[in-house]
Amino acid sequence: MTTPFASIAFIAQLIASTAGVIPQSMHAAAHDADADVAQPMVQPVVFDATRFDSLTAIGLRAFLDSAAEQGIPTGPLIDKALEGAGRHANRDKILQTVRQLAAALVQAREVLGTTTTRDEILAGASALRAGVDEKALSAIRAARPTGSILQPLVAITDVVLRGVPLQTARDAVATIAKMPNSDEALRGLQSTVAKNSVRGPGMAVDALNRYLRSTVSGNNPLSVPPATDRKPTRPPPP
C-alpha cells in the first residue's frame, strides 16, 4: 500500500529509476517559479502523449506513472510539461523542470503537514521554487495551524519575487496571517509591494514595513503611498 504522499527519498529513487529514459540535463533550470502559482484544480489533467515528441512522451509517462503510484499530484506536473512544450523547450529542459516541480511538491507537503490541500501544496511548491525556504513555510503553517494558508503562500511568493528579502517577507506575512480574516490584508500587502517595487526593492521594503505597522495597529490599509525621501535601489546583478 502506498503512502498518501511521497517522501524526499522517493524522489531521489524515482529520478534514478527513470534515468535510462529521462536524460539528465547539464544546465540549471530557469527561475520560473512564478509560473507555478496555484490555480484551482477542478478536473484531473490527462496526459496527452501526442503533445510531445516520442522520446519526451516516453520519459514523461514513466515519471508520471511512478509519481502517481506514490500519491504525487500529477496535474501540476503535466501542466508544467505542456508549458515547456508550448515554449518549444527541448526534452532535457522539460523533463528536468518536471522533476524539480515534483521534488518541490513533495518537500512542500512534508513541511506543511498532512491536512494541507492540494492547492496549498502547489502554492508551497511555487514558494520553494521562488527561493522561499522551509523555515518560512513552517512559520506560515504555525501562523494558521488550522485555517487555509493558500493566500499567505501566494503572498510570500509574490513579494519575494519582487525583491523583498526572505526574512522580511516571512515576518510580515506570518504576522498578518495570524490576524483574523486577514486574507484581504495580505492581498493589500501584495498590492503595496507591487506598486513600490517598480522603483526598486528598497522602496518595496519601505512600503512593506509601513503597511505592516499600519495593519498591526488596526488601520488595515489596502495600500500605502510610496516614500519620497530616498532614492530607488536596484537589485544586485545575478
QUIBEL-V682413 format. One record per helix or strand. SS is the DSSP state (a for helix, b for strand). FROM is the first residue (numbers start at 0). LEN is the number of residues. If there is no record, write none. Layout:
SS:FROM:LEN ; SS:FROM:LEN
This chain:
a:7:10 ; a:32:4 ; a:48:3 ; a:53:16 ; a:74:12 ; a:90:22 ; a:117:12 ; a:133:10 ; a:149:12 ; a:165:12 ; a:182:15 ; a:200:17
